[in-house]
Amino acid sequence: MGSLGLSQDESLRHGRQFTKFINGRIAQGDQLVTGDIWISAQTGKILSADEAPQEQNVDLINVVDLYGRILAPGLIDVQLNGAFGFNFSILPKDTITYPKELIRINKALVQTGLTSYLPTLTSQPTEVYQKVLPYLGPSGSLRLAEQGCESLGAHCEGPFLSRTKNGIHNRDNLLSAKTGFQDLETCYGHTNLSSIDGRSPRVKMVTAAPEVGNVAASISELTNRNIIFSIGHSEATYEEACAAVEAGASMVTHLFNAMQPLHHRAPGIIGLLGNSDQTKRPYTGVIADGIHLHPTVANLAFRTNPEGFILVTDAMHLVGLPDGTYQWSSDGDRLVKKGTVLTLEGTPDKIAGSSITLLQCVNNFLSWSNVAVPVALKAVTATPAKMLGLEDVKGTLSPGADADLVVLDEVKHGNVSELVLEQTWKFGAKVYDRHEC
């Protein structure tokens, strides 16, 4: 089947300011419903029926017939370390190369269905954070569809991590935060943790081990600044994890990985899933690449906490690259890529993130579980948006939200659905079409 609707350039040439999607299945909550969706290229927003132009103004309207395909919000990844050969954690050579590379991969990421993400920095020397974070803050009022995927703020995964649960993070870079929040400011930079001129801080999420040093004392200060504290790479006991949640921690980074396994007398961080008070169960990031977790374990995470279940890639910069050995960090460490499996060179048993796309994670989860397609899509749209406090802006097709969306074809393999990306739209403009590449 050919291209759906006019391309962005064609729409602009024809003066088409509005797009109407018809004959589609709309991802809404846990269901696929029928109905029309209007979006505006002028405002970059989804419109209500009352805001839609009169149908007789055909010169302003681009009609997209979905032919039964699925229309869903654009995908959101809250843990992405790099892609297409660019690693966010590498020191920029100059003030030109880094932002140019960011734009390059942002344009490439929309070809995977991703429209928003948290660029993630692994444990690095202080110099790296302070030089790199100014490039990675939220895009804010800069609403340029042609620049592709949008940063919602940086995710600092480290360096305040447990030395025994460091994974592939360089132990030489780990810090203990002896004085609490002041140490975080010294590491990341005061301006990167502060709201300036009413804008959100450049850092949106910090992954840290609450039991290390005085890290726990920083949780309330971070959350007061609208920065999410996520428990990860941690030896925390169940009691320490509960205390962190009480203080404001609202997320667990790559659940089951880089933490103590569940024990019937010492449940640890994973025990948070069993908290009888559902409001005290944090959101949980789950890497559904089939390597980090057994499919049954991913299902267990979903069944115990469906409203907090978030699929993440934890993808490294090797996504989209051929197999081989590649530089990883400024410290000279290298990664070995074989298919979707990444390991640290010289330590073949150490998993080093993934090289999978978020839509592949969704498809994996669909093949492992019996959940409906819209339920799986929530784990990469509505749920991460809610965790980020952006549920009215991202991850939804409700009027007033950003017009970030994807068109998906559903291919059936017996009883299992596979989703194929057809189109990606950003701020009301089509930025990718599988049939136009």
C-alpha positions in Angstrom: 0.0 0.0 0.0 1.4 3.4 -0.9 2.1 6.5 1.2 -0.6 7.8 3.5 -1.5 11.4 2.8 0.7 14.3 1.7 4.3 14.6 2.8 5.3 17.6 4.9 6.7 19.5 2.0 3.7 18.8 -0.2 1.4 20.0 2.6 3.3 23.2 3.0 3.3 23.8 -0.8 -0.4 23.3 -0.8 -0.9 25.5 2.2 -2.4 22.6 4.2 -2.3 23.8 7.8 -4.5 21.1 9.3 -4.4 17.3 9.1 -7.4 15.0 9.7 -6.8 11.3 10.3 -9.8 9.1 9.3 -10.6 5.4 9.2 -8.1 4.5 11.8 -8.0 2.7 15.1 -7.1 5.2 17.8 -5.0 4.0 20.8 -6.9 5.4 23.7 -6.3 4.0 27.2 -6.4 0.2 27.0 -8.5 0.1 23.9 -8.4 0.8 20.2 -11.4 3.0 19.3 -12.7 4.5 16.0 -12.8 8.2 15.4 -11.2 11.1 13.7 -8.1 13.0 15.0 -7.3 16.6 14.0 -3.9 18.1 14.3 -2.5 21.6 13.5 0.9 22.2 11.8 0.6 25.8 13.0 0.4 25.1 16.7 1.8 21.6 16.7 -1.1 20.5 18.8 -4.0 18.0 18.7 -7.3 19.8 18.2 -10.7 19.2 19.6 -13.7 18.9 17.3 -14.7 22.5 18.1 -11.2 23.7 17.1 -11.1 21.9 13.8 -11.6 23.9 10.6 -14.8 23.8 8.7 -14.8 20.9 6.2 -15.5 23.2 3.3 -12.1 24.8 3.8 -10.5 22.0 1.8 -7.5 24.1 0.8 -6.4 24.1 4.5 -6.9 20.4 5.2 -4.7 17.4 4.5 -6.8 14.2 4.9 -5.0 11.0 5.9 -6.9 7.8 5.3 -5.4 5.2 7.7 -7.2 2.3 6.1 -7.6 0.6 9.5 -4.1 1.2 10.7 -3.4 2.2 14.3 -2.8 5.8 15.3 -0.9 6.1 18.6 1.0 8.8 20.5 4.7 9.1 19.6 7.0 6.7 21.6 9.0 8.0 24.6 12.2 6.4 25.8 13.4 7.5 29.3 16.8 5.6 29.1 18.7 6.1 25.8 22.5 6.4 26.0 23.0 7.1 22.3 22.2 5.9 18.8 23.5 5.7 15.3 27.1 6.0 16.3 26.8 9.0 18.7 27.3 8.5 22.5 25.9 11.3 24.7 28.6 10.6 27.3 31.5 11.5 25.0 33.1 14.9 25.6 32.4 17.2 22.7 35.4 18.1 20.6 34.1 21.6 20.0 30.9 23.6 20.3 29.8 22.8 16.8 30.2 19.0 16.4 28.1 17.9 19.4 24.9 19.8 18.6 25.3 18.9 14.9 25.5 15.2 15.9 22.5 15.6 18.2 20.4 16.9 15.3 21.6 14.1 13.1 20.5 11.3 15.5 17.3 13.1 16.4 16.3 13.0 12.7 17.3 9.3 12.6 15.4 8.4 15.8 12.0 9.5 14.4 12.5 6.7 11.8 12.2 4.3 14.7 8.9 5.8 16.0 10.6 7.7 18.8 9.4 11.3 19.2 10.7 12.2 22.8 13.4 10.8 25.1 15.7 11.4 28.0 19.3 11.4 26.6 21.1 9.4 29.2 24.7 9.9 30.6 26.5 7.0 32.3 28.9 7.5 35.2 31.5 10.0 34.0 34.1 12.4 35.4 32.6 15.7 36.6 34.0 17.5 33.6 31.9 15.5 31.2 28.6 16.3 32.9 29.3 20.0 33.0 30.3 20.2 29.4 27.7 17.9 27.9 24.5 18.7 30.0 24.0 22.2 28.5 23.3 20.5 25.1 20.8 17.9 26.5 18.2 20.0 28.3 14.5 20.0 27.4 13.8 21.5 24.0 11.2 23.7 25.6 9.8 26.4 23.3 12.0 25.3 20.4 9.3 23.4 18.5 10.9 22.5 15.2 9.5 19.4 13.7 12.3 19.2 11.1 14.9 18.7 13.9 13.3 15.3 14.7 13.1 13.7 18.1 12.9 15.9 21.2 14.8 15.9 24.5 12.6 16.1 27.6 15.7 16.6 29.7 18.8 14.6 30.6 18.9 11.4 32.6 22.1 11.1 34.7 22.6 7.5 35.4 25.4 7.8 38.0 27.9 8.4 39.2 26.4 8.0 42.7 26.1 4.2 42.4 26.9 1.2 44.5 30.5 0.0 43.7 29.2 -3.6 43.9 26.4 -3.0 41.4 28.2 -0.8 39.0 27.6 -3.0 35.9 29.8 -1.6 33.2 30.1 1.8 34.9 33.7 2.6 35.6 34.3 2.3 39.3 36.9 5.1 39.1 34.1 7.5 38.2 31.8 6.6 41.1 31.1 9.1 43.9 29.5 8.7 47.3 27.8 12.1 47.9 29.1 12.5 51.5 27.2 15.9 51.9 24.1 15.0 50.0 22.7 17.4 47.4 25.7 19.7 47.5 27.8 16.9 46.1 25.3 16.4 43.2 25.5 20.1 42.4 29.3 19.9 42.4 29.2 17.0 40.0 26.5 18.0 37.6 26.7 21.7 37.9 24.4 24.1 39.8 22.9 25.5 36.6 22.0 22.1 35.3 20.0 21.3 38.3 18.2 24.7 38.5 15.3 26.3 36.8 16.5 29.3 34.9 14.1 32.0 33.6 11.2 29.7 34.3 12.6 26.8 32.2 12.8 23.3 33.5 16.3 22.1 34.7 18.5 20.5 32.1 18.5 17.3 34.2 15.1 15.6 34.3 16.1 12.3 36.1 18.9 11.1 38.3 19.5 7.4 38.9 21.4 6.8 42.1 21.8 4.3 44.9 20.0 5.7 48.0 22.2 3.8 50.5 25.5 5.2 49.1 27.0 8.0 51.3 24.3 10.6 52.0 22.5 10.2 48.6 19.2 9.7 50.4 19.3 13.2 51.8 19.3 14.6 48.2 16.0 13.0 47.2 13.6 15.7 48.5 15.7 18.5 47.1 15.8 16.9 43.6 12.0 16.3 43.6 11.4 19.9 44.8 13.2 21.0 41.6 10.9 18.7 39.5 13.8 16.2 39.0 12.9 12.6 39.2 14.9 10.4 41.6 15.2 6.8 40.3 16.7 3.9 42.4 19.2 2.0 40.5 22.6 0.3 40.5 22.0 -0.3 44.2 22.4 -2.7 47.1 19.5 -1.0 49.0 17.5 -3.2 51.3 13.7 -3.2 51.1 13.6 -0.8 54.1 16.1 1.6 52.5 14.2 1.4 49.2 10.9 2.2 51.0 12.5 5.1 52.8 13.7 6.4 49.4 10.2 6.2 48.0 8.8 8.0 51.1 11.4 10.7 50.5 10.2 11.1 46.9 11.9 8.5 44.7 9.3 7.6 42.0 11.2 5.3 39.6 13.4 2.2 39.5 16.0 2.0 36.7 16.1 -1.3 34.7 14.3 -3.3 37.3 16.0 -6.6 38.3 19.3 -5.5 36.7 22.1 -4.1 38.9 20.3 -4.9 42.2 20.0 -7.8 44.6 17.6 -10.5 43.4 14.3 -11.0 45.2 14.8 -13.1 48.3 11.9 -14.4 50.4 13.3 -13.0 53.6 15.2 -10.0 52.1 13.1 -8.7 49.2 15.3 -5.7 48.4 14.4 -3.1 45.8 12.2 -5.6 43.9 10.1 -6.0 47.0 8.7 -2.5 46.3 6.4 -4.3 43.8 4.7 -6.0 46.7 3.8 -2.9 48.6 0.2 -3.1 49.7 -0.1 0.7 49.2 -0.2 1.0 45.4 0.7 4.7 45.6 4.0 3.7 47.1 4.9 1.4 44.2 7.4 3.3 42.0 7.4 3.3 38.2 9.7 0.6 36.9 11.9 0.6 33.8 12.0 -2.8 32.0 14.4 -3.7 29.2 12.5 -6.0 26.9 15.4 -7.1 24.6 15.2 -10.8 25.6 18.7 -10.5 27.1 18.5 -8.4 30.2 15.4 -10.3 31.4 13.7 -13.6 30.8 10.3 -13.0 29.2 8.5 -14.4 32.2 10.3 -11.9 34.5 9.2 -9.0 32.2 5.6 -10.4 32.5 6.0 -10.6 36.3 7.0 -6.9 36.4 3.9 -6.0 34.4 1.4 -8.2 36.3 2.5 -6.8 39.7 2.6 -3.2 38.7 0.8 -2.6 35.3 0.2 1.1 36.0 3.9 1.7 36.6 5.3 -0.5 33.9 7.6 1.3 31.5 9.5 -0.2 28.6 13.0 1.2 28.0 15.8 0.4 25.6 18.9 1.3 27.6 20.2 1.5 24.1 23.8 2.4 23.4 25.2 4.3 20.5 25.6 1.1 18.5 21.9 1.0 17.6 21.9 1.0 13.8 25.6 0.1 13.4 27.1 -3.2 12.1 28.6 -5.8 14.4 32.1 -5.0 15.7 34.1 -3.4 18.5 33.5 0.3 19.3 34.7 3.0 21.7 32.3 3.5 24.5 33.5 6.1 27.0 36.0 8.9 27.4 38.0 6.4 29.5 38.9 4.3 26.5 36.5 1.4 27.3 35.2 -0.5 24.3 32.0 -2.4 23.6 31.5 -5.5 21.5 28.3 -5.7 19.4 27.0 -9.1 18.2 23.5 -8.7 16.9 21.5 -7.0 19.6 23.9 -8.2 22.4 26.4 -5.7 23.7 29.2 -6.6 26.1 32.2 -4.8 27.6 35.3 -5.8 25.8 37.3 -8.4 27.8 34.3 -9.3 30.0 31.9 -11.3 27.7 29.5 -11.9 30.6 28.9 -8.2 31.3 25.9 -6.9 29.5 26.5 -3.4 28.3 23.1 -1.9 27.6 21.2 -2.9 24.4 21.1 -2.1 20.7 17.4 -2.4 20.3 14.7 0.1 19.4 11.7 0.9 21.5 9.2 -0.5 19.0 11.2 -3.7 19.0 10.8 -3.8 22.8 7.0 -3.4 22.3 6.9 -6.2 19.8 8.9 -8.4 22.1 6.5 -7.8 25.0 3.5 -8.5 22.8 5.0 -11.8 21.8 5.8 -12.7 25.5 2.4 -11.7 26.9 -1.3 -11.8 26.1 -1.9 -8.1 26.5 -3.7 -6.1 23.9 -1.8 -3.8 21.6 -2.9 -0.5 23.2 -1.9 -1.9 26.7 1.6 -2.5 25.4 1.7 0.9 23.8 0.9 2.6 27.1 4.2 1.3 28.4 6.0 3.6 25.9 3.5 6.5 25.7 1.1 7.3 28.5 2.9 5.7 31.4 6.3 7.3 30.8 4.6 10.6 30.2 2.8 10.4 33.5 6.0 9.4 35.3 7.6 12.6 33.8 4.7 14.8 34.8 3.8 15.4 31.2 0.6 13.4 30.8 -1.4 16.3 29.4 1.3 17.1 26.8 2.9 13.8 25.7 1.9 10.2 25.4 -1.8 11.0 24.6 -4.0 11.9 21.7 -6.2 14.2 23.7 -6.9 17.7 22.5 -4.3 20.2 23.6 -1.5 17.6 23.7 1.5 17.9 21.4 0.8 16.4 18.0 3.5 13.7 18.3 2.1 10.5 16.9 2.9 7.3 14.9 0.9 5.3 12.4 1.4 1.6 12.9 0.4 -1.4 10.8 -0.6 -4.5 12.8 0.7 -7.8 11.3 -0.7 -11.0 12.8 1.5 -14.0 13.4 -1.1 -16.5 14.6 -2.4 -14.9 17.8 0.6 -12.6 18.2 0.6 -9.0 16.9 3.7 -7.3 15.4 3.6 -3.6 14.9 5.3 -2.0 11.9 6.0 1.7 11.8 4.4 3.4 8.8 4.7 7.1 9.7 6.0 9.4 12.4 4.6 12.9 13.0 6.2 15.6 15.2 4.5 18.8 16.2 1.8 18.3 13.6 4.2 17.6 10.7 5.0 14.3 9.1 8.7 13.7 9.6 9.0 10.0 8.5 7.1 7.8 6.0 8.3 4.3 5.4 7.2 4.4 1.8 9.0 7.7 1.0 12.5 6.6 2.1 
